[in-house]
């Protein structure tokens, strides 16, 4: 059992903990949440003994091992599998001793202990962990030096999971995982045999992998039973009750003060007035909960283009002469919200680069609208910001002709106020840098926005704001994300990038999750159909997402009907058919045919969404 008792700690004179306490029973899975800068990472350092408490105590059972992810696995010549195996230091030392020991008694002791810790199945267990984190059997034999920092972070995560500490501390573990790796980690942590504390802003992880929430607020720790959604409901109820109590007390205080003010100078009422003064002095003030500053993203609105904005016919792409994706026949309309699914290395980034015109076709045809503007956000762009320049200077480079007041308004529309606008990027938080990169990606009001892991470093409030902004956005969106909550609320189409091509996925996100986690994975479309056919009890979030999908479908059909009517009016004009205008007539007829095709598809998607909603609601 982990006991945190009356701890106090300050950084540079700013108190982070002031008499904070919490008790976490053995084997509990706990999500640690709190505002940025509240002290979550500092609490981890206190638990590990890296920082000294000013007062209070932290206690664990004797000999309990605490483990956390290192910065990353070293870029050594040691293979991935051996790096992970070495994390179990006891096993490594016993294996080494077993090869040199000569005393029969000691040999017996070593072999008994190796059997007790199941040392002989360790390699299979390590391989299973690495596979879940995205490394094939061949990858596991390669040296760590072959991989970039992000991939070595996965190796470091695999190492600490393999070592199975009694208290596992994970700080934003999904930030360097893809969707498949994040889903595997959720499932693994839910079955982890010891205590886990996770700092995370991923609602899916906090709902599925933990059974309690440890909330750090106002320098205190409060443990709530249940996953994040249950915590959010309890928290909202508490805030409402606190606000009502504060309002009621304010009215009571005002009434008492009014009596005192009226009668304190009147001899016959002096004792009663004095009595009320004492009541006011003894009344412990109830403070209304602070209104959290609303987190916002404000995406500029692009003009409307005729559908499709991009179409692919038998397209193939790759690098040099090596084809990565082939035989793709797809289309994207301006109102599409598409999530890309597929294991790491299958080609999601390749597809994103090709669609954004960063990678040429090797074969086939791609057609883009003439006026099409594309915005592209990827995590590496956050790392490529100029750390010595301010956000305002970044915008001045991108919009040299705009007035400074307009640029500051743009920054404010992405939650970067006056202070952040004039702060060097190197001093901003990860979330603030991500906001700046999102602003730069959308500043031209793109008709298509491609987002590769946009929620890394964003807190829960910022992620909710991003969902709202993308829902209101009138351009197309293509999402690559490990955040299932974001995907479920934004995406209305799923594309599976697998086996060297891209195809529409016929199941939903839950069926894809089940498919990935299934020990027995049937291949191809049959797997998706089989999983999609399984009856599932719809959650509240799923029903809300389906209602949103129905509303978006209805709006899409209405918009296309308006476009059809405009084109029909244009085509009914006799002047269009005069000599010399045949070319113009053909253009308008082609646009009309494209709109009718899009309308048929939109109506079909709308009907499908309505049917899904009816099934979900029973």
C-alpha positions, -999 to +999 in steps of 0.1 A: +000+000+000+013+035-009+007+061+018+012+098+012+008+116+045+006+154+050+034+161+024+045+196+017+069+207-011+076+240-029+096+250-060+112+284-061+090+295-032+058+283-050+041+256-029+030+226-050+018+204-020+006+217+014-004+189+038-015+166+009-024+130+017-036+100-002-037+062+003-035+038-027-041+001-020-018-025-036-027-035-072-048-003-079-045+014-113-047+051-108-048+081-132-030+112-118-045+144-133-043+181-126-036+213-144-003+219-162+022+230-137+003+217-107+031+193-097+022+159-112+058+151-124+072+165-092+050+140-072+066+112-093+101+125-084+091+126-047+078+090-049+111+079-064+130+097-037+148+120-062+135+151-042+134+156-004+101+164+012+099+196+033+075+178+057+052+147+057+060+112+046+057+087+018+057+050+027+057+018+007+061-018+018+097-028+025+116-039-005+090-026-029+105-017-062+095+016-080+099+017-118+094+044-144+104+050-180+139+062-186+145+092-209+150+066-237+169+034-243+206+040-251+217+041-287+239+010-282+248-020-302+227-042-279+196-057-295+161-046-285+153-080-270+185-081-249+180-045-238+145-054-224+158-086-209+185-067-191+159-046-173+152-075-149+185-071-131+179-100-107+174-124-136+204-110-155+226-114-125+214-149-117+218-160-153+254-147-153+261-164-120+247-197-132+273-199-160+302-195-135+291-210-102+309-241-091+295-247-056+267-273-059+247-257-031+249-223-047+240-237-081+209-253-067+199-220-050+204-201-082+184-226-103+156-226-077+154-188-077+154-188-116+125-212-115+107-191-089+109-159-111+100-178-142+133-169-159+130-194-187+099-178-202+113-143-199+124-141-235+090-150-248+074-124-224+099-097-235+092-105-272+055-102-266+058-068-250+080-055-278+056-069-304+027-051-287+047-019-289+052-022-326+084-042-331+084-073-353+105-104-345+131-092-370+131-057-355+138-071-320+171-085-331+184-052-344+205-029-322+190+001-304+213+024-324+192+016-355+162+035-341+153+071-336+146+086-301+109+081-303+113+044-311+139+040-283+113+055-259+092+025-268+121+002-260+125+020-226+088+015-219+090-021-229+120-025-205+101-011-174+070-032-182+091-063-184+108-056-151+073-055-134+081-031-105+057-031-075+049+005-082+049+015-119+050+053-126+041+063-162+042+099-174+022+104-206+032+069-219+010+072-251+027+103-264+052+082-283+028+054-293+005+051-323-031+040-319-023+003-321+004+006-294-018+028-272-046+002-273-022-026-265-008-006-236-044+000-222-051-037-223-017-046-208-020-021-179-055-033-171-040-068-164-008-056-148-004-074-115+009-045-093+001-009-086+002+016-114+000+055-114-003+071-148-001+108-157-022+111-188-046+134-207-058+105-228-095+099-218-096+065-235-067+053-213-081+069-182-115+053-188-103+018-197-070+012-180-075+027-145-100+022-117-094+054-098-084+091-104-060+109-081-067+146-086-041+172-078-057+206-072-051+235-048-020+217-035-041+188-022-046+152-034-081+137-037-087+101-047-119+093-066-130+057-073-139+049-109-126+059-143-123+094-157-158+099-169-172+090-135-147+114-119-158+142-143-194+137-133-186+137-095-164+167-099-191+186-118-216+178-091-192+189-064-185+222-081-223+228-086-229+221-049-200+243-038-212+272-060-247+269-046-235+268-010-212+299-016-242+318-032-264+308-003-238+319+023-232+352+005-270+360+008-269+350+045-238+373+051-255+401+033-286+398+054-267+397+086-245+427+076-276+446+066-290+442+101-257+452+117-254+483+095-290+494+103-291+488+141-255+490+155-260+525+166-294+519+181-293+511+219-323+488+219-308+466+191-271+469+201-269+434+216-286+418+186-263+437+163-233+426+182-245+390+182-247+391+144-212+406+142-200+375+161-219+352+137-202+369+108-168+365+123-173+328+131-188+320+097-162+300+077-163+314+042-173+291+014-154+299-017-171+294-050-151+273-074-130+293-098-142+293-134-116+275-154-105+297-183-121+283-215-097+266-238-102+275-274-091+268-310-104+291-337-099+277-372-104+301-401-132+291-425-123+281-461-144+289-491-165+260-505-151+239-534-170+216-556-166+179-547-144+160-548-114+181-536-091+151-542-097+119-561-073+090-567-075+064-595-053+034-593-027+055-575+006+041-562+033+060-543+065+054-523+101+064-521+124+064-551+114+033-570+101+014-539+063+013-539+047+015-504+011+020-513-005+008-545-038+006-564-056+032-544-090+045-557-103+070-532-120+104-530-121+131-504-149+157-502-147+189-482-170+177-455-152+144-449-138+135-415-115+105-421-094+086-395-064+065-408-061+032-391-033+007-395-002-006-377+029+014-376+050+011-407+020+002-430+021+036-447-002+061-429+026+088-430+033+079-466-004+085-475-005+118-456+026+130-475+012+120-508-022+137-502-005+169-490+017+169-522+049+162-503+053+129-521+048+122-558+029+094-574+047+065-590+017+053-610-020+061-614-037+095-612-045+120-586-068+150-592-069+180-569-092+210-570-074+240-586-079+262-555-072+235-530-052+246-499-039+219-475-028+223-439-004+198-424+004+192-388+028+166-375+047+162-342+081+169-358+069+204-368+065+212-331+102+203-326+112+224-356+099+257-342+125+285-337+131+282-300+147+317-297+118+335-314+084+343-300+050+331-313+044+366-326+076+365-346+066+332-361+034+347-373+051+378-386+072+356-408+041+338-421+020+370-424+044+398-430+017+421-443-007+418-414-009+443-385+004+432-352-030+435-335-044+411-360-016+386-354-021+388-317-058+381-322-049+350-342-027+338-313-055+345-288-078+324-309-055+295-302-053+301-264-019+320-266-025+352-247-004+384-245+022+369-222+027+338-244+028+358-276+060+376-264+077+346-247+105+327-265+092+294-279+119+275-259+103+286-227+067+276-237+051+243-225+047+214-249+010+222-252+016+258-260+041+248-287+015+224-302-010+252-303+014+275-322+021+247-347-016+241-352-021+278-358+006+279-384-009+248-401-043+264-403-035+300-409-042+298-447-078+285-440-071+251-457-098+231-474-081+199-462-064+196-428-041+166-422-033+161-385-007+135-374-010+130-336-023+165-328-031+158-292+004+150-279+012+175-251-024+188-250-043+186-217-078+172-215-095+206-218-074+214-249-084+181-264-120+188-259-116+223-274-099+207-304-129+183-308-152+213-308-131+232-333-128+202-357-166+196-355-173+232-365-146+233-391-159+235-427-129+218-444-120+181-447-100+165-419-077+135-421-066+122-386-038+100-375-041+097-337-038+073-307-066+093-290-097+071-294-119+097-278-109+123-304-113+098-333-147+086-320-161+122-318-146+136-350-142+109-376-172+097-396-151+076-421-124+051-414-096+041-438-075+011-431-039+013-443-027-023-446-011-048-469+003-021-492-030-003-500-058+018-485-094+006-482-125+018-463-129+000-430-163-015-426-164-018-388-163+009-362-135+020-338-146-005-311-146-034-336-111-023-347-100-022-311-114-057-305-098-069-337-063-056-326-066-071-291-079-104-302-055-133-297-070-150-328-069-124-356-087-134-388-073-115-417-086-089-440-122-077-445-137-108-430-122-099-396-137-064-398-171-078-408-170-105-381-162-080-354-186-054-367-214-080-366-210-086-329-238-070-309-224-043-285-241-023-258-236+013-269-221+037-243-233+072-237-203+086-256-210+063-285-247+074-287-236+111-285-211+105-313-237+088-334-261+117-329-233+141-340-228+119-370-265+121-379-265+159-375-233+162-397-249+139-423-281+160-424-260+192-428-239+176-455-270+165-475-286+200-471-254+217-483-251+194-514-288+200-522-282+237-522-252+232-545-273+210-568-300+236-570-275+263-579-260+242-606-294+232-619-304+269-621-271+276-640-278+247-664-314+259-671-301+292-685-306+291-723-276+314-728-253+286-717-262+266-748-254+293-774-226+287-799-192+291-785-201+281-750-200+243-754-169+241-733-184+260-705-215+239-706-195+207-704-177+221-673-210+229-655-225+195-665-195+177-651-197+197-619-235+188-617-227+151-621-200+153-594-224+169-570-251+144-577-226+116-571-216+132-538-252+137-528-260+100-534-231+090-512-240+116-485-276+104-484-264+068-480-240+078-452-268+098-435-291+068-436-264+045-423-258+069-394-295+070-386-297+032-386-267+029-363-282+055-339-315+036-338-297+003-331-276+020-304-307+035-287-325+002-288 
